[in-house]
Amino acid sequence: MSVDQNTVRRVAKLARIAVNDEDVAAMQGELNAILGFVEQLGEVDVTGVEPMTSVIPMEMKKRQDVVTDGNKADDIVANAPATEDHFFVVPKVVE
């Protein structure tokens, strides 16, 4: 895939990057080099290669998946002007 100068200007506009007319040619070469590298990666045979999260095998730390209130209800409403049963009390707005 090859990128032309109009595409470079469009990508720069979408990325909100100010590109001068004299810089368009240089950026076109850089974008074409990046796309060439991506195409080269697509040619690599990865059959049988499992995805990994790290270069060394390690088990991810996991926590128990339990629902709690965070044990911070008192701290959350501590500065509220009015509370009731760990809830904020606000004036009625809708009748």
N, CA, C and O atoms as a Tinker XYZ file with bonds, in Angstrom:
   380  protein
     1  N      0.852000   -1.178000    0.000000    73     2
     2  CA     0.000000    0.000000    0.000000    64     1     3
     3  C      0.887000    1.227000    0.000000    63     2     4     5
     4  O      1.898000    1.279000    0.702000    81     3
     5  N      0.511000    2.193000   -0.776000    73     3     6
     6  CA     1.287000    3.419000   -0.880000    64     5     7
     7  C      0.410000    4.605000   -0.503000    63     6     8     9
     8  O     -0.782000    4.636000   -0.808000    81     7
     9  N      1.007000    5.560000    0.153000    73     7    10
    10  CA     0.301000    6.752000    0.615000    64     9    11
    11  C      0.692000    7.919000   -0.282000    63    10    12    13
    12  O      1.877000    8.155000   -0.517000    81    11
    13  N     -0.306000    8.654000   -0.786000    73    11    14
    14  CA    -0.001000    9.830000   -1.587000    64    13    15
    15  C     -0.034000   11.083000   -0.707000    63    14    16    17
    16  O     -0.333000   11.012000    0.485000    81    15
    17  N      0.279000   12.230000   -1.320000    73    15    18
    18  CA     0.378000   13.459000   -0.534000    64    17    19
    19  C     -0.981000   13.918000   -0.003000    63    18    20    21
    20  O     -1.053000   14.502000    1.078000    81    19
    21  N     -2.038000   13.667000   -0.737000    73    19    22
    22  CA    -3.367000   14.043000   -0.238000    64    21    23
    23  C     -3.735000   13.231000    0.994000    63    22    24    25
    24  O     -4.350000   13.750000    1.925000    81    23
    25  N     -3.353000   11.946000    0.998000    73    23    26
    26  CA    -3.619000   11.105000    2.163000    64    25    27
    27  C     -2.815000   11.583000    3.365000    63    26    28    29
    28  O     -3.311000   11.568000    4.492000    81    27
    29  N     -1.583000   12.005000    3.130000    73    27    30
    30  CA    -0.750000   12.536000    4.221000    64    29    31
    31  C     -1.415000   13.764000    4.832000    63    30    32    33
    32  O     -1.475000   13.899000    6.054000    81    31
    33  N     -1.909000   14.649000    3.992000    73    31    34
    34  CA    -2.579000   15.853000    4.504000    64    33    35
    35  C     -3.849000   15.487000    5.285000    63    34    36    37
    36  O     -4.146000   16.089000    6.316000    81    35
    37  N     -4.591000   14.496000    4.783000    73    35    38
    38  CA    -5.825000   14.076000    5.463000    64    37    39
    39  C     -5.510000   13.446000    6.816000    63    38    40    41
    40  O     -6.179000   13.740000    7.807000    81    39
    41  N     -4.497000   12.582000    6.867000    73    39    42
    42  CA    -4.102000   11.962000    8.136000    64    41    43
    43  C     -3.622000   13.026000    9.120000    63    42    44    45
    44  O     -3.943000   12.965000   10.307000    81    43
    45  N     -2.862000   13.990000    8.636000    73    43    46
    46  CA    -2.390000   15.072000    9.504000    64    45    47
    47  C     -3.558000   15.884000   10.050000    63    46    48    49
    48  O     -3.551000   16.289000   11.212000    81    47
    49  N     -4.566000   16.121000    9.202000    73    47    50
    50  CA    -5.734000   16.882000    9.659000    64    49    51
    51  C     -6.509000   16.084000   10.706000    63    50    52    53
    52  O     -6.929000   16.634000   11.725000    81    51
    53  N     -6.698000   14.782000   10.455000    73    51    54
    54  CA    -7.422000   13.944000   11.413000    64    53    55
    55  C     -6.677000   13.846000   12.743000    63    54    56    57
    56  O     -7.292000   13.783000   13.807000    81    55
    57  N     -5.338000   13.836000   12.669000    73    55    58
    58  CA    -4.526000   13.737000   13.882000    64    57    59
    59  C     -4.280000   15.102000   14.516000    63    58    60    61
    60  O     -3.616000   15.208000   15.547000    81    59
    61  N     -4.824000   16.145000   13.889000    73    59    62
    62  CA    -4.647000   17.514000   14.378000    64    61    63
    63  C     -3.165000   17.883000   14.478000    63    62    64    65
    64  O     -2.710000   18.460000   15.465000    81    63
    65  N     -2.422000   17.526000   13.406000    73    63    66
    66  CA    -0.991000   17.842000   13.335000    64    65    67
    67  C     -0.801000   18.866000   12.223000    63    66    68    69
    68  O     -1.253000   18.663000   11.096000    81    67
    69  N     -0.135000   19.960000   12.547000    73    67    70
    70  CA     0.148000   20.973000   11.533000    64    69    71
    71  C      1.334000   20.504000   10.688000    63    70    72    73
    72  O      2.432000   20.302000   11.206000    81    71
    73  N      1.100000   20.334000    9.382000    73    71    74
    74  CA     2.156000   19.886000    8.472000    64    73    75
    75  C      2.298000   20.915000    7.364000    63    74    76    77
    76  O      1.336000   21.216000    6.656000    81    75
    77  N      3.508000   21.454000    7.216000    73    75    78
    78  CA     3.792000   22.404000    6.143000    64    77    79
    79  C      3.869000   21.658000    4.819000    63    78    80    81
    80  O      4.089000   20.448000    4.790000    81    79
    81  N      3.684000   22.399000    3.710000    73    79    82
    82  CA     3.737000   21.777000    2.383000    64    81    83
    83  C      5.100000   21.153000    2.105000    63    82    84    85
    84  O      5.184000   20.138000    1.413000    81    83
    85  N      6.158000   21.743000    2.631000    73    83    86
    86  CA     7.497000   21.186000    2.388000    64    85    87
    87  C      7.757000   19.927000    3.230000    63    86    88    89
    88  O      8.662000   19.153000    2.917000    81    87
    89  N      6.982000   19.722000    4.279000    73    87    90
    90  CA     7.152000   18.526000    5.119000    64    89    91
    91  C      6.314000   17.341000    4.644000    63    90    92    93
    92  O      6.505000   16.221000    5.117000    81    91
    93  N      5.389000   17.578000    3.713000    73    91    94
    94  CA     4.488000   16.512000    3.267000    64    93    95
    95  C      5.261000   15.378000    2.613000    63    94    96    97
    96  O      4.962000   14.210000    2.862000    81    95
    97  N      6.244000   15.693000    1.785000    73    95    98
    98  CA     7.010000   14.655000    1.084000    64    97    99
    99  C      7.779000   13.782000    2.071000    63    98   100   101
   100  O      7.831000   12.562000    1.913000    81    99
   101  N      8.371000   14.395000    3.081000    73    99   102
   102  CA     9.118000   13.625000    4.078000    64   101   103
   103  C      8.176000   12.732000    4.887000    63   102   104   105
   104  O      8.496000   11.579000    5.177000    81   103
   105  N      7.020000   13.273000    5.246000    73   103   106
   106  CA     6.063000   12.480000    6.010000    64   105   107
   107  C      5.484000   11.354000    5.155000    63   106   108   109
   108  O      5.172000   10.281000    5.672000    81   107
   109  N      5.341000   11.590000    3.856000    73   107   110
   110  CA     4.850000   10.551000    2.957000    64   109   111
   111  C      5.821000    9.371000    2.955000    63   110   112   113
   112  O      5.395000    8.217000    2.999000    81   111
   113  N      7.107000    9.653000    2.904000    73   111   114
   114  CA     8.105000    8.581000    2.948000    64   113   115
   115  C      8.068000    7.827000    4.260000    63   114   116   117
   116  O      8.196000    6.602000    4.278000    81   115
   117  N      7.893000    8.548000    5.367000    73   115   118
   118  CA     7.843000    7.899000    6.682000    64   117   119
   119  C      6.615000    7.002000    6.812000    63   118   120   121
   120  O      6.711000    5.880000    7.308000    81   119
   121  N      5.456000    7.502000    6.363000    73   119   122
   122  CA     4.239000    6.697000    6.446000    64   121   123
   123  C      4.327000    5.463000    5.546000    63   122   124   125
   124  O      3.877000    4.385000    5.933000    81   123
   125  N      4.900000    5.609000    4.357000    73   123   126
   126  CA     5.075000    4.454000    3.476000    64   125   127
   127  C      6.022000    3.428000    4.090000    63   126   128   129
   128  O      5.815000    2.226000    3.922000    81   127
   129  N      7.067000    3.883000    4.805000    73   127   130
   130  CA     7.987000    2.958000    5.470000    64   129   131
   131  C      7.279000    2.209000    6.589000    63   130   132   133
   132  O      7.492000    1.009000    6.764000    81   131
   133  N      6.441000    2.905000    7.346000    73   131   134
   134  CA     5.692000    2.263000    8.436000    64   133   135
   135  C      4.734000    1.227000    7.871000    63   134   136   137
   136  O      4.663000    0.107000    8.378000    81   135
   137  N      3.993000    1.590000    6.820000    73   135   138
   138  CA     3.056000    0.645000    6.219000    64   137   139
   139  C      3.782000   -0.545000    5.600000    63   138   140   141
   140  O      3.271000   -1.664000    5.622000    81   139
   141  N      4.959000   -0.311000    5.053000    73   139   142
   142  CA     5.763000   -1.420000    4.525000    64   141   143
   143  C      6.174000   -2.377000    5.631000    63   142   144   145
   144  O      6.164000   -3.592000    5.438000    81   143
   145  N      6.534000   -1.841000    6.782000    73   143   146
   146  CA     6.904000   -2.686000    7.915000    64   145   147
   147  C      5.711000   -3.495000    8.400000    63   146   148   149
   148  O      5.860000   -4.669000    8.739000    81   147
   149  N      4.528000   -2.886000    8.439000    73   147   150
   150  CA     3.320000   -3.590000    8.864000    64   149   151
   151  C      2.997000   -4.711000    7.875000    63   150   152   153
   152  O      2.626000   -5.808000    8.292000    81   151
   153  N      3.131000   -4.454000    6.581000    73   151   154
   154  CA     2.909000   -5.497000    5.582000    64   153   155
   155  C      3.916000   -6.629000    5.748000    63   154   156   157
   156  O      3.574000   -7.798000    5.568000    81   155
   157  N      5.143000   -6.288000    6.087000    73   155   158
   158  CA     6.182000   -7.296000    6.312000    64   157   159
   159  C      5.825000   -8.166000    7.524000    63   158   160   161
   160  O      6.067000   -9.373000    7.510000    81   159
   161  N      5.255000   -7.566000    8.561000    73   159   162
   162  CA     4.826000   -8.338000    9.727000    64   161   163
   163  C      3.696000   -9.299000    9.373000    63   162   164   165
   164  O      3.590000  -10.377000    9.957000    81   163
   165  N      2.855000   -8.913000    8.423000    73   163   166
   166  CA     1.761000   -9.769000    8.002000    64   165   167
   167  C      2.237000  -11.034000    7.306000    63   166   168   169
   168  O      1.492000  -12.010000    7.231000    81   167
   169  N      3.455000  -11.037000    6.798000    73   167   170
   170  CA     3.996000  -12.196000    6.098000    64   169   171
   171  C      4.594000  -13.233000    7.050000    63   170   172   173
   172  O      4.911000  -14.342000    6.622000    81   171
   173  N      4.751000  -12.902000    8.296000    73   171   174
   174  CA     5.361000  -13.808000    9.269000    64   173   175
   175  C      4.393000  -14.935000    9.594000    63   174   176   177
   176  O      3.215000  -14.692000    9.857000    81   175
   177  N      4.893000  -16.176000    9.577000    73   175   178
   178  CA     4.070000  -17.339000    9.904000    64   177   179
   179  C      4.028000  -17.500000   11.421000    63   178   180   181
   180  O      5.051000  -17.767000   12.051000    81   179
   181  N      2.855000  -17.338000   11.999000    73   179   182
   182  CA     2.704000  -17.430000   13.448000    64   181   183
   183  C      1.824000  -18.610000   13.851000    63   182   184   185
   184  O      1.288000  -18.629000   14.959000    81   183
   185  N      1.672000  -19.581000   12.976000    73   183   186
   186  CA     0.857000  -20.742000   13.324000    64   185   187
   187  C      1.532000  -21.504000   14.456000    63   186   188   189
   188  O      2.733000  -21.769000   14.414000    81   187
   189  N      0.761000  -21.843000   15.445000    73   187   190
   190  CA     1.280000  -22.574000   16.598000    64   189   191
   191  C      1.902000  -21.690000   17.664000    63   190   192   193
   192  O      2.325000  -22.199000   18.702000    81   191
   193  N      1.972000  -20.392000   17.446000    73   191   194
   194  CA     2.548000  -19.477000   18.431000    64   193   195
   195  C      1.403000  -18.899000   19.257000    63   194   196   197
   196  O      0.521000  -18.229000   18.720000    81   195
   197  N      1.421000  -19.156000   20.547000    73   195   198
   198  CA     0.363000  -18.647000   21.412000    64   197   199
   199  C      0.662000  -17.210000   21.832000    63   198   200   201
   200  O      1.823000  -16.845000   22.017000    81   199
   201  N     -0.372000  -16.403000   21.982000    73   199   202
   202  CA    -0.165000  -15.035000   22.461000    64   201   203
   203  C      0.403000  -15.048000   23.876000    63   202   204   205
   204  O      0.099000  -15.937000   24.672000    81   203
   205  N      1.223000  -14.060000   24.176000    73   203   206
   206  CA     1.801000  -14.000000   25.519000    64   205   207
   207  C      1.712000  -12.582000   26.052000    63   206   208   209
   208  O      1.669000  -11.612000   25.296000    81   207
   209  N      1.685000  -12.489000   27.368000    73   207   210
   210  CA     1.628000  -11.178000   28.004000    64   209   211
   211  C      3.001000  -10.702000   28.445000    63   210   212   213
   212  O      3.182000   -9.531000   28.778000    81   211
   213  N      3.964000  -11.608000   28.448000    73   211   214
   214  CA     5.309000  -11.271000   28.890000    64   213   215
   215  C      6.294000  -12.221000   28.219000    63   214   216   217
   216  O      5.913000  -13.292000   27.745000    81   215
   217  N      7.554000  -11.826000   28.183000    73   215   218
   218  CA     8.558000  -12.707000   27.590000    64   217   219
   219  C      8.916000  -13.870000   28.494000    63   218   220   221
   220  O      9.418000  -14.894000   28.031000    81   219
   221  N      8.661000  -13.714000   29.767000    73   219   222
   222  CA     8.882000  -14.835000   30.684000    64   221   223
   223  C      7.524000  -15.331000   31.168000    63   222   224   225
   224  O      6.622000  -14.529000   31.410000    81   223
   225  N      7.373000  -16.636000   31.309000    73   223   226
   226  CA     6.072000  -17.128000   31.753000    64   225   227
   227  C      5.799000  -16.725000   33.199000    63   226   228   229
   228  O      6.644000  -16.908000   34.076000    81   227
   229  N      4.631000  -16.186000   33.431000    73   227   230
   230  CA     4.258000  -15.778000   34.784000    64   229   231
   231  C      2.750000  -15.868000   34.932000    63   230   232   233
   232  O      2.007000  -15.696000   33.965000    81   231
   233  N      2.314000  -16.133000   36.126000    73   231   234
   234  CA     0.886000  -16.195000   36.410000    64   233   235
   235  C      0.426000  -14.822000   36.864000    63   234   236   237
   236  O      1.064000  -14.180000   37.698000    81   235
   237  N     -0.683000  -14.386000   36.308000    73   235   238
   238  CA    -1.204000  -13.080000   36.685000    64   237   239
   239  C     -1.813000  -13.142000   38.077000    63   238   240   241
   240  O     -2.442000  -14.134000   38.444000    81   239
   241  N     -1.626000  -12.090000   38.841000    73   239   242
   242  CA    -2.209000  -12.004000   40.171000    64   241   243
   243  C     -3.705000  -11.769000   40.027000    63   242   244   245
   244  O     -4.142000  -10.906000   39.265000    81   243
   245  N     -4.469000  -12.534000   40.755000    73   243   246
   246  CA    -5.918000  -12.408000   40.679000    64   245   247
   247  C     -6.483000  -12.204000   42.072000    63   246   248   249
   248  O     -5.932000  -12.684000   43.062000    81   247
   249  N     -7.579000  -11.492000   42.127000    73   247   250
   250  CA    -8.264000  -11.300000   43.395000    64   249   251
   251  C     -9.613000  -11.984000   43.317000    63   250   252   253
   252  O    -10.097000  -12.315000   42.235000    81   251
   253  N    -10.203000  -12.189000   44.459000    73   251   254
   254  CA   -11.530000  -12.790000   44.509000    64   253   255
   255  C    -12.535000  -11.813000   43.905000    63   254   256   257
   256  O    -12.487000  -10.615000   44.186000    81   255
   257  N    -13.429000  -12.314000   43.091000    73   255   258
   258  CA   -14.442000  -11.482000   42.461000    64   257   259
   259  C    -15.694000  -11.465000   43.337000    63   258   260   261
   260  O    -16.636000  -12.227000   43.118000    81   259
   261  N    -15.681000  -10.581000   44.330000    73   259   262
   262  CA   -16.805000  -10.480000   45.252000    64   261   263
   263  C    -17.306000   -9.040000   45.261000    63   262   264   265
   264  O    -16.536000   -8.097000   45.074000    81   263
   265  N    -18.581000   -8.892000   45.476000    73   263   266
   266  CA   -19.189000   -7.568000   45.525000    64   265   267
   267  C    -19.145000   -7.072000   46.961000    63   266   268   269
   268  O    -19.615000   -7.754000   47.872000    81   267
   269  N    -18.578000   -5.878000   47.167000    73   267   270
   270  CA   -18.536000   -5.255000   48.488000    64   269   271
   271  C    -18.917000   -3.790000   48.334000    63   270   272   273
   272  O    -18.966000   -3.264000   47.222000    81   271
   273  N    -19.183000   -3.146000   49.443000    73   271   274
   274  CA   -19.459000   -1.715000   49.399000    64   273   275
   275  C    -18.171000   -0.908000   49.544000    63   274   276   277
   276  O    -18.211000    0.322000   49.585000    81   275
   277  N    -17.043000   -1.585000   49.620000    73   275   278
   278  CA   -15.768000   -0.903000   49.745000    64   277   279
   279  C    -15.408000   -0.541000   51.169000    63   278   280   281
   280  O    -14.306000   -0.060000   51.430000    81   279
   281  N    -16.329000   -0.768000   52.093000    73   279   282
   282  CA   -16.107000   -0.448000   53.508000    64   281   283
   283  C    -15.683000    1.002000   53.711000    63   282   284   285
   284  O    -14.899000    1.302000   54.612000    81   283
   285  N    -16.199000    1.902000   52.875000    73   283   286
   286  CA   -15.843000    3.313000   52.983000    64   285   287
   287  C    -17.078000    4.202000   53.026000    63   286   288   289
   288  O    -16.982000    5.403000   52.772000    81   287
   289  N    -18.224000    3.636000   53.342000    73   287   290
   290  CA   -19.463000    4.419000   53.333000    64   289   291
   291  C    -19.372000    5.611000   54.276000    63   290   292   293
   292  O    -19.814000    6.705000   53.925000    81   291
   293  N    -18.809000    5.420000   55.460000    73   291   294
   294  CA   -18.695000    6.530000   56.416000    64   293   295
   295  C    -17.764000    7.615000   55.892000    63   294   296   297
   296  O    -18.030000    8.804000   56.068000    81   295
   297  N    -16.672000    7.207000   55.247000    73   295   298
   298  CA   -15.724000    8.189000   54.705000    64   297   299
   299  C    -16.338000    8.987000   53.559000    63   298   300   301
   300  O    -16.069000   10.180000   53.419000    81   299
   301  N    -17.161000    8.334000   52.741000    73   299   302
   302  CA   -17.736000    8.994000   51.572000    64   301   303
   303  C    -18.709000   10.086000   51.992000    63   302   304   305
   304  O    -18.696000   11.172000   51.412000    81   303
   305  N    -19.540000    9.828000   52.972000    73   303   306
   306  CA   -20.545000   10.812000   53.374000    64   305   307
   307  C    -20.087000   11.677000   54.551000    63   306   308   309
   308  O    -20.897000   12.405000   55.126000    81   307
   309  N    -18.840000   11.613000   54.907000    73   307   310
   310  CA   -18.342000   12.339000   56.082000    64   309   311
   311  C    -18.525000   13.850000   55.955000    63   310   312   313
   312  O    -18.843000   14.507000   56.946000    81   311
   313  N    -18.334000   14.417000   54.765000    73   311   314
   314  CA   -18.421000   15.873000   54.590000    64   313   315
   315  C    -19.787000   16.328000   54.088000    63   314   316   317
   316  O    -19.977000   17.516000   53.824000    81   315
   317  N    -20.726000   15.424000   53.954000    73   315   318
   318  CA   -22.055000   15.792000   53.459000    64   317   319
   319  C    -22.817000   16.571000   54.519000    63   318   320   321
   320  O    -22.703000   16.262000   55.706000    81   319
   321  N    -23.593000   17.577000   54.116000    73   319   322
   322  CA   -24.347000   18.340000   55.101000    64   321   323
   323  C    -25.457000   17.528000   55.752000    63   322   324   325
   324  O    -25.786000   17.758000   56.916000    81   323
   325  N    -26.053000   16.563000   55.004000    73   323   326
   326  CA   -27.121000   15.737000   55.583000    64   325   327
   327  C    -27.024000   14.332000   54.997000    63   326   328   329
   328  O    -26.897000   14.159000   53.785000    81   327
   329  N    -27.087000   13.321000   55.886000    73   327   330
   330  CA   -27.028000   11.936000   55.436000    64   329   331
   331  C    -28.068000   11.114000   56.189000    63   330   332   333
   332  O    -28.551000   11.501000   57.254000    81   331
   333  N    -28.394000    9.968000   55.599000    73   331   334
   334  CA   -29.293000    9.036000   56.251000    64   333   335
   335  C    -28.941000    7.642000   55.759000    63   334   336   337
   336  O    -29.035000    7.365000   54.563000    81   335
   337  N    -28.539000    6.768000   56.662000    73   335   338
   338  CA   -28.157000    5.389000   56.333000    64   337   339
   339  C    -27.105000    5.340000   55.227000    63   338   340   341
   340  O    -27.249000    4.584000   54.266000    81   339
   341  N    -26.070000    6.128000   55.356000    73   339   342
   342  CA   -24.955000    6.193000   54.407000    64   341   343
   343  C    -25.368000    6.699000   53.024000    63   342   344   345
   344  O    -24.692000    6.395000   52.042000    81   343
   345  N    -26.453000    7.458000   52.921000    73   343   346
   346  CA   -26.881000    8.075000   51.672000    64   345   347
   347  C    -26.877000    9.580000   51.845000    63   346   348   349
   348  O    -27.064000   10.075000   52.956000    81   347
   349  N    -26.664000   10.322000   50.752000    73   347   350
   350  CA   -26.761000   11.762000   50.776000    64   349   351
   351  C    -28.233000   12.157000   50.808000    63   350   352   353
   352  O    -29.042000   11.592000   50.071000    81   351
   353  N    -28.581000   13.103000   51.639000    73   351   354
   354  CA   -29.942000   13.618000   51.684000    64   353   355
   355  C    -29.936000   14.945000   50.936000    63   354   356   357
   356  O    -29.184000   15.860000   51.273000    81   355
   357  N    -30.785000   15.036000   49.918000    73   355   358
   358  CA   -30.851000   16.243000   49.083000    64   357   359
   359  C    -32.280000   16.737000   49.060000    63   358   360   361
   360  O    -33.207000   15.962000   49.297000    81   359
   361  N    -32.471000   18.009000   48.781000    73   359   362
   362  CA   -33.841000   18.542000   48.731000    64   361   363
   363  C    -34.580000   17.995000   47.513000    63   362   364   365
   364  O    -33.973000   17.720000   46.478000    81   363
   365  N    -35.882000   17.843000   47.649000    73   363   366
   366  CA   -36.709000   17.335000   46.577000    64   365   367
   367  C    -36.772000   18.387000   45.471000    63   366   368   369
   368  O    -37.016000   19.565000   45.733000    81   367
   369  N    -36.549000   17.945000   44.234000    73   367   370
   370  CA   -36.515000   18.872000   43.105000    64   369   371
   371  C    -37.747000   18.703000   42.224000    63   370   372   373
   372  O    -38.292000   19.688000   41.726000    81   371
   373  N    -38.188000   17.468000   42.029000    73   371   374
   374  CA   -39.324000   17.189000   41.152000    64   373   375
   375  C    -40.536000   16.871000   42.008000    63   374   376   377
   376  O    -40.447000   16.107000   42.969000    81   375
   377  N    -41.649000   17.451000   41.659000    73   375   378
   378  CA   -42.885000   17.206000   42.407000    64   377   379
   379  C    -43.645000   16.064000   41.799000    63   378   380
   380  O    -44.715000   15.704000   42.289000    81   379
